[in-house]
């Protein structure tokens, strides 16, 4: 079971949709840092209506329902 499978199905869809866009927006080498097996922690942030995605390399992003991240 992957960590994102613990999310509510709606949050899973947001994560999946935004993660694909995020991966496709970075270069081939950088992409290795953001594969699913590099996700360290996921946290639903209800106040900001996003999912906080923490990666093994120490970086983290907010994934939003509209498919953007920041």
PEFEN-V759586 format. One record per residue. PHI is phi in radians with two decimals (* if undefined). PSI is psi in whole degrees, 0 to 359 (NA if undefined). Layout:
PHI PSI
PHI PSI
//
This chain:
* 131
-1.51 153
-0.94 324
-1.25 343
-1.23 348
-1.43 348
-1.32 158
-1.03 146
-0.91 323
-1.14 316
-1.16 325
-1.05 316
-1.12 319
-1.07 313
-1.05 309
-1.05 312
-1.09 314
-1.29 324
-1.07 317
-1.05 315
-1.11 318
-1.08 311
-1.05 317
-1.24 344
-1.55 350
-1.92 163
-1.23 167
-1.00 313
-1.16 315
-1.13 328
-0.97 328
-1.03 330
-1.31 347
-2.13 19
-1.20 163
-0.99 324
-1.27 355
-1.72 357
-1.30 124
-1.64 320
-2.72 146
-2.19 138
-2.44 126
-1.39 126
-1.89 95
-1.15 325
-1.09 318
-1.71 1
0.93 56
-2.61 174
-2.01 124
-1.50 125
-2.01 117
-1.86 130
-1.86 159
-1.01 331
-1.38 2
1.66 348
-1.44 155
-2.56 155
-2.42 157
-1.80 122
-1.75 125
-1.83 157
-1.07 336
-1.46 6
1.57 7
-1.75 167
-2.52 161
-2.86 NA
//
